[in-house]
Amino acid sequence: MNPAAWDVVIVGGGLAGLSLAVELAQPEHAHLRVLVLEKRTHYQRDRTWSYWSAQPHRYTALERRRWQRWAVSFDGQRRVQTTDVNDSDAHHGSYCTLDADAFYAFAVAQIAAAPHIHLRMACPVRTVVPALLPVVRLEDGRQEAACWVMDARPAAMPTPSAAGTAGSAGLSQHFAGWEVHTATDCFDAGVVELMDFQAASAGLRFFYVLPYSRRSALVESTWISGPTVQPDYAAELRGYLRQRYGLQAYDCVYREQGRLPLQHTPSASANPRIVKLGQAAGTLRASTGFAFLETIADAQRIAGCLRHTPPNQASIPAFRRQRLDAWMDSVLLAAMEAQWTQAPHFFMALFGGTQASTLLPFLAGHATLAQRLSIALPLPKRAFLRAAWQVLRS
Ligand SMILES: Cc1cc2nc3c(=O)[nH]c(=O)nc-3n(C[C@H](O)[C@H](O)[C@H](O)COP(=O)(O)OP(=O)(O)OC[C@H]3O[C@@H](n4cnc5c(N)ncnc54)[C@H](O)[C@@H]3O)c2cc1C
């Protein structure tokens, strides 16, 4: 018997919190009492989740578009790759995109249909107390005790003063994107511009274009850098739309902006009954900034731990990334940071020298050892050996 009012309290109803709530809303979890506390007052489109799809998942039907061709470009060179997709496996190898508002609406509807799950909006949490039965204290003074607390509050971003000027403690991927609609045809709707690199010496800089149609696209200006780089994204986007597509006038129907910590190491939880979720748990992949698929997979894993066991007897291990993946990602970041001006060449070599059938499992996070080795082969040996040595010593 669980003496707390709730079996599970989820703190933060974003991607990780809501996807766990959706898993727990399924009939096999109807015996659980679940509360979701979210500080926002309402949901709206605030991000666009894209990912390399390996197989269909719970949210596949919500995807806005899928592509089988993508390009990387730098300094007049362009490499276009195509995945081999056959009809029986229409998902494998696609680059997919899903608007956050579609996800939020779906999750809220699933929760509303499950009487054992309660979603409270406009409920900022002040702290989670790691007592024997963890207690969640809200900003308004109320508190909720739970058998399990799933904490999805994102970790604080390192500030320039905290990280110092070298920035090695705080590389982040930061970006701003506009969805633009144009009066004339100008985008190639069949090819995602994954990385259109621009020369830069203080970080890796590129534009990213998701062409929804010939007249609409999400265009993002992206940097990977230390925290001291503070770009004028609007000027960068205006300049790119003008130079690359000849666009002077367009409707900007949506904007998003983000800063993702690439070198955040989650601290161990103060209590095994407090489980971190999502970005706070480390689901963000350092080499790509992707977190979507790993976050929803982790929600399924956690729900699985609660499926056939009374909540006060369940065991829920923390999220763990494969060590080899984490190491390879650290080496890539160290190699880039040692020579920002060379970093675009690394990606051009990677995309030019590796087949899509090898690259995609790596990007999706489930490459074999042989695939990892063939990914490493086209990369410049000296720079990467030096970076590997540096990571091993740190
Ligand atoms: C603009 C943007 C675009 C991105 N694009 C991609 C992409 O294309 N592909 C990809 O894989 N990843 C992408 N990411 C990275 C990652 O997938 C997202 O950040 C994802 O939303 C992380 O999920 P999360 O649940 O950890 O955090 P969030 O989705 O941010 O959820 C955290 C929730 O906690 C709530 N919260 C915070 N503090 C409190 C509190 N004190 N009390 C109560 N609630 C609180 C917040 O309001 C929020 O709802 C993107 C990120 C951003 C910001």
The ligand as an SDF file (V2000), in Angstrom:
LIG
                    3D

 53 58  0  0  0  0  0  0  0  0999 V2000
   13.3190   25.2850  -30.2470 C   0  0  0  0  0  0  0  0  0  0  0  0
   13.8220   23.8650  -30.0450 C   0  0  0  0  0  0  0  0  0  0  0  0
   13.8860   23.0000  -31.1170 C   0  0  0  0  0  0  0  0  0  0  0  0
   14.3360   21.6720  -30.9310 C   0  0  0  0  0  0  0  0  0  0  0  0
   14.3730   20.8520  -32.0080 N   0  0  0  0  0  0  0  0  0  0  0  0
   14.7090   19.5520  -31.8250 C   0  0  0  0  0  0  0  0  0  0  0  0
   14.6870   18.6430  -32.9240 C   0  0  0  0  0  0  0  0  0  0  0  0
   14.4440   19.0290  -34.0660 O   0  0  0  0  0  0  0  0  0  0  0  0
   14.9580   17.3370  -32.6810 N   0  0  0  0  0  0  0  0  0  0  0  0
   15.2560   16.8720  -31.4280 C   0  0  0  0  0  0  0  0  0  0  0  0
   15.4400   15.6630  -31.2550 O   0  0  0  0  0  0  0  0  0  0  0  0
   15.3400   17.7260  -30.3920 N   0  0  0  0  0  0  0  0  0  0  0  0
   15.0800   19.0440  -30.5590 C   0  0  0  0  0  0  0  0  0  0  0  0
   15.1370   19.9090  -29.4860 N   0  0  0  0  0  0  0  0  0  0  0  0
   15.7180   19.3980  -28.2290 C   0  0  0  0  0  0  0  0  0  0  0  0
   14.7370   18.5870  -27.3460 C   0  0  0  0  0  0  0  0  0  0  0  0
   14.0990   17.5730  -28.0780 O   0  0  0  0  0  0  0  0  0  0  0  0
   13.6810   19.4670  -26.7650 C   0  0  0  0  0  0  0  0  0  0  0  0
   14.2640   20.4790  -26.0310 O   0  0  0  0  0  0  0  0  0  0  0  0
   12.6930   18.6970  -25.8820 C   0  0  0  0  0  0  0  0  0  0  0  0
   11.5650   19.5030  -25.7150 O   0  0  0  0  0  0  0  0  0  0  0  0
   13.2840   18.3190  -24.5290 C   0  0  0  0  0  0  0  0  0  0  0  0
   12.2930   17.6640  -23.7760 O   0  0  0  0  0  0  0  0  0  0  0  0
   12.2000   17.8550  -22.2050 P   0  0  0  0  0  0  0  0  0  0  0  0
   10.9240   17.2690  -21.7680 O   0  0  0  0  0  0  0  0  0  0  0  0
   13.4650   17.4110  -21.5750 O   0  0  0  0  0  0  0  0  0  0  0  0
   12.1200   19.4340  -21.9840 O   0  0  0  0  0  0  0  0  0  0  0  0
   10.9060   20.3650  -22.3290 P   0  0  0  0  0  0  0  0  0  0  0  0
   10.1620   19.8680  -23.5030 O   0  0  0  0  0  0  0  0  0  0  0  0
   11.4700   21.7420  -22.3800 O   0  0  0  0  0  0  0  0  0  0  0  0
    9.9370   20.2100  -21.0830 O   0  0  0  0  0  0  0  0  0  0  0  0
   10.2420   20.7060  -19.8040 C   0  0  0  0  0  0  0  0  0  0  0  0
    8.9150   21.1780  -19.2160 C   0  0  0  0  0  0  0  0  0  0  0  0
    9.1060   21.5110  -17.8570 O   0  0  0  0  0  0  0  0  0  0  0  0
    8.3520   22.6570  -17.5780 C   0  0  0  0  0  0  0  0  0  0  0  0
    8.9490   23.2530  -16.3830 N   0  0  0  0  0  0  0  0  0  0  0  0
   10.1600   23.8450  -16.2620 C   0  0  0  0  0  0  0  0  0  0  0  0
   10.3650   24.2480  -14.9930 N   0  0  0  0  0  0  0  0  0  0  0  0
    9.2570   23.8840  -14.3040 C   0  0  0  0  0  0  0  0  0  0  0  0
    8.8560   24.0300  -12.9440 C   0  0  0  0  0  0  0  0  0  0  0  0
    9.6510   24.6240  -12.0540 N   0  0  0  0  0  0  0  0  0  0  0  0
    7.6500   23.5670  -12.5730 N   0  0  0  0  0  0  0  0  0  0  0  0
    6.8320   22.9490  -13.4650 C   0  0  0  0  0  0  0  0  0  0  0  0
    7.1540   22.7990  -14.7640 N   0  0  0  0  0  0  0  0  0  0  0  0
    8.3350   23.2530  -15.1720 C   0  0  0  0  0  0  0  0  0  0  0  0
    8.5010   23.4920  -18.8300 C   0  0  0  0  0  0  0  0  0  0  0  0
    7.4910   24.4730  -18.9310 O   0  0  0  0  0  0  0  0  0  0  0  0
    8.3830   22.4180  -19.8960 C   0  0  0  0  0  0  0  0  0  0  0  0
    7.0600   22.1980  -20.2990 O   0  0  0  0  0  0  0  0  0  0  0  0
   14.7200   21.2280  -29.6400 C   0  0  0  0  0  0  0  0  0  0  0  0
   14.6900   22.1310  -28.5850 C   0  0  0  0  0  0  0  0  0  0  0  0
   14.2420   23.4260  -28.7790 C   0  0  0  0  0  0  0  0  0  0  0  0
   14.2230   24.3730  -27.5940 C   0  0  0  0  0  0  0  0  0  0  0  0
  1  2  1  0
  2  3  1  0
  2 52  2  0
  3  4  2  0
  4  5  1  0
  4 50  1  0
  5  6  2  0
  6  7  1  0
  6 13  1  0
  7  8  2  0
  7  9  1  0
  9 10  1  0
 10 11  2  0
 10 12  1  0
 12 13  2  0
 13 14  1  0
 14 15  1  0
 14 50  1  0
 15 16  1  0
 16 17  1  0
 16 18  1  0
 18 19  1  0
 18 20  1  0
 20 21  1  0
 20 22  1  0
 22 23  1  0
 23 24  1  0
 24 25  2  0
 24 26  1  0
 24 27  1  0
 27 28  1  0
 28 29  2  0
 28 30  1  0
 28 31  1  0
 31 32  1  0
 32 33  1  0
 33 34  1  0
 33 48  1  0
 34 35  1  0
 35 36  1  0
 35 46  1  0
 36 37  1  0
 36 45  1  0
 37 38  2  0
 38 39  1  0
 39 40  1  0
 39 45  2  0
 40 41  1  0
 40 42  2  0
 42 43  1  0
 43 44  2  0
 44 45  1  0
 46 47  1  0
 46 48  1  0
 48 49  1  0
 50 51  2  0
 51 52  1  0
 52 53  1  0
M  END
$$$$
